[in-house]
Amino acid sequence: MRLLLDSHVIVWWALYPGRLRAATRAAIVAPANEVIISAASVWELGLKISRQKLSLPDNYATTLLGDGLVELPVGIAHAQRAMSLPPLHGDPFDRLLIAQALVEGLLLVTSDQAIQRYDVPTLEA
């Protein structure tokens, strides 16, 4: 499986792995699975950190990449797909993750019920 982690899943994985379902933790650590973090999530989390709504280690993203997670840049195809999504979710970062999952054929790991209203494959966090 190719798993795209929603922003809150990145935080849970980095700080509170026990908040994730056991099956989800197992999927993330399974050697056969590719685990992906979007540049959009790093941007979103950076905004929350700068507003002091979140605290993460300065090198959290680099550490995750060093642990084998894969970076997914934001491309024009992702932006165009996000713009074509129905207005079921107002968060632009989540809409971009949905688009990335659809364009790249990824399973989006999330607990966000609004995301699950889209026709995008998800794994419950």
C-alpha beads as a LAMMPS data file, in Angstrom:
LAMMPS data file: protein, C-alpha beads

125 atoms
124 bonds

1 atom types
1 bond types

-500.0 500.0 xlo xhi
-500.0 500.0 ylo yhi
-500.0 500.0 zlo zhi

Masses

1 110.0

Atoms # bond

1 1 1 0.000 0.000 0.000
2 1 1 0.977 3.607 -0.551
3 1 1 -0.199 5.679 2.416
4 1 1 -0.518 9.471 2.453
5 1 1 -0.627 10.760 6.034
6 1 1 -3.035 13.576 6.875
7 1 1 -1.444 16.395 8.886
8 1 1 -2.962 15.328 12.201
9 1 1 -1.737 11.778 11.575
10 1 1 1.811 13.108 11.189
11 1 1 1.478 14.806 14.591
12 1 1 0.020 11.701 16.184
13 1 1 2.725 9.499 14.646
14 1 1 5.498 11.852 15.812
15 1 1 4.161 12.609 19.302
16 1 1 1.251 10.351 20.248
17 1 1 1.410 7.073 18.292
18 1 1 -0.999 5.497 20.773
19 1 1 -3.775 7.728 19.397
20 1 1 -3.610 5.812 16.119
21 1 1 -5.554 2.598 15.714
22 1 1 -3.370 -0.496 16.102
23 1 1 -4.076 -1.532 12.499
24 1 1 -3.053 1.914 11.271
25 1 1 0.213 1.853 13.245
26 1 1 0.895 -1.592 11.798
27 1 1 0.262 -0.321 8.258
28 1 1 2.628 2.614 8.774
29 1 1 5.490 0.423 10.008
30 1 1 4.935 -2.433 7.527
31 1 1 8.069 -2.646 5.354
32 1 1 6.009 -3.413 2.242
33 1 1 4.089 -0.119 2.520
34 1 1 5.278 3.248 1.256
35 1 1 4.424 6.026 3.729
36 1 1 4.206 9.511 2.267
37 1 1 4.054 13.025 3.719
38 1 1 2.929 15.929 1.584
39 1 1 4.770 19.219 1.400
40 1 1 1.305 20.729 1.984
41 1 1 1.115 19.066 5.404
42 1 1 4.554 20.363 6.383
43 1 1 3.397 23.846 5.339
44 1 1 0.126 23.528 7.294
45 1 1 1.912 22.300 10.410
46 1 1 4.495 25.070 10.035
47 1 1 1.714 27.655 10.047
48 1 1 0.275 26.161 13.235
49 1 1 3.719 26.117 14.848
50 1 1 4.332 29.777 13.907
51 1 1 0.960 30.734 15.447
52 1 1 1.927 28.765 18.576
53 1 1 -1.059 26.427 18.174
54 1 1 1.244 23.414 17.901
55 1 1 4.646 22.391 19.143
56 1 1 6.815 19.946 17.228
57 1 1 10.562 19.398 17.258
58 1 1 12.302 21.701 14.775
59 1 1 13.540 18.751 12.732
60 1 1 10.388 16.600 12.811
61 1 1 9.980 16.474 9.005
62 1 1 13.649 15.695 8.399
63 1 1 13.493 12.997 11.058
64 1 1 10.441 11.412 9.429
65 1 1 12.129 11.443 6.031
66 1 1 15.222 9.906 7.629
67 1 1 12.995 7.185 9.066
68 1 1 11.933 6.222 5.558
69 1 1 8.840 8.321 4.907
70 1 1 8.677 9.745 1.399
71 1 1 8.138 13.389 0.474
72 1 1 5.370 14.285 -1.972
73 1 1 5.777 17.745 -3.535
74 1 1 2.718 19.721 -4.605
75 1 1 2.327 19.784 -8.381
76 1 1 0.083 21.555 -10.855
77 1 1 -1.988 18.389 -11.405
78 1 1 -2.666 18.291 -7.654
79 1 1 -3.736 21.952 -7.579
80 1 1 -6.009 21.519 -10.603
81 1 1 -7.640 18.421 -9.113
82 1 1 -8.167 20.216 -5.777
83 1 1 -9.923 23.057 -7.609
84 1 1 -12.300 20.587 -9.277
85 1 1 -13.422 18.885 -6.051
86 1 1 -16.994 19.453 -4.879
87 1 1 -17.256 21.911 -1.959
88 1 1 -17.720 19.289 0.752
89 1 1 -14.722 20.444 2.788
90 1 1 -13.559 24.018 3.249
91 1 1 -9.994 23.364 4.430
92 1 1 -7.653 24.022 1.487
93 1 1 -4.912 21.814 2.922
94 1 1 -7.276 18.855 3.257
95 1 1 -8.654 19.455 -0.228
96 1 1 -5.080 19.388 -1.556
97 1 1 -4.357 16.101 0.262
98 1 1 -7.527 14.610 -1.212
99 1 1 -6.424 15.720 -4.674
100 1 1 -2.927 14.308 -4.172
101 1 1 -4.368 10.977 -3.054
102 1 1 -6.626 10.852 -6.120
103 1 1 -3.975 11.920 -8.636
104 1 1 -1.259 9.648 -7.217
105 1 1 -3.466 6.650 -6.366
106 1 1 -2.758 6.845 -2.620
107 1 1 -4.658 5.695 0.454
108 1 1 -5.258 8.777 2.634
109 1 1 -4.781 8.041 6.346
110 1 1 -7.132 10.325 8.295
111 1 1 -9.732 10.545 11.022
112 1 1 -11.396 13.564 9.389
113 1 1 -14.990 12.605 8.661
114 1 1 -15.393 15.439 6.120
115 1 1 -12.583 13.955 4.014
116 1 1 -14.307 10.605 4.070
117 1 1 -17.326 12.171 2.315
118 1 1 -15.208 12.388 -0.851
119 1 1 -14.717 9.463 -3.199
120 1 1 -11.125 9.005 -2.049
121 1 1 -9.708 5.796 -0.593
122 1 1 -9.035 6.265 3.131
123 1 1 -7.646 4.352 6.075
124 1 1 -9.118 5.347 9.445
125 1 1 -6.422 6.809 11.661

Bonds

1 1 1 2
2 1 2 3
3 1 3 4
4 1 4 5
5 1 5 6
6 1 6 7
7 1 7 8
8 1 8 9
9 1 9 10
10 1 10 11
11 1 11 12
12 1 12 13
13 1 13 14
14 1 14 15
15 1 15 16
16 1 16 17
17 1 17 18
18 1 18 19
19 1 19 20
20 1 20 21
21 1 21 22
22 1 22 23
23 1 23 24
24 1 24 25
25 1 25 26
26 1 26 27
27 1 27 28
28 1 28 29
29 1 29 30
30 1 30 31
31 1 31 32
32 1 32 33
33 1 33 34
34 1 34 35
35 1 35 36
36 1 36 37
37 1 37 38
38 1 38 39
39 1 39 40
40 1 40 41
41 1 41 42
42 1 42 43
43 1 43 44
44 1 44 45
45 1 45 46
46 1 46 47
47 1 47 48
48 1 48 49
49 1 49 50
50 1 50 51
51 1 51 52
52 1 52 53
53 1 53 54
54 1 54 55
55 1 55 56
56 1 56 57
57 1 57 58
58 1 58 59
59 1 59 60
60 1 60 61
61 1 61 62
62 1 62 63
63 1 63 64
64 1 64 65
65 1 65 66
66 1 66 67
67 1 67 68
68 1 68 69
69 1 69 70
70 1 70 71
71 1 71 72
72 1 72 73
73 1 73 74
74 1 74 75
75 1 75 76
76 1 76 77
77 1 77 78
78 1 78 79
79 1 79 80
80 1 80 81
81 1 81 82
82 1 82 83
83 1 83 84
84 1 84 85
85 1 85 86
86 1 86 87
87 1 87 88
88 1 88 89
89 1 89 90
90 1 90 91
91 1 91 92
92 1 92 93
93 1 93 94
94 1 94 95
95 1 95 96
96 1 96 97
97 1 97 98
98 1 98 99
99 1 99 100
100 1 100 101
101 1 101 102
102 1 102 103
103 1 103 104
104 1 104 105
105 1 105 106
106 1 106 107
107 1 107 108
108 1 108 109
109 1 109 110
110 1 110 111
111 1 111 112
112 1 112 113
113 1 113 114
114 1 114 115
115 1 115 116
116 1 116 117
117 1 117 118
118 1 118 119
119 1 119 120
120 1 120 121
121 1 121 122
122 1 122 123
123 1 123 124
124 1 124 125
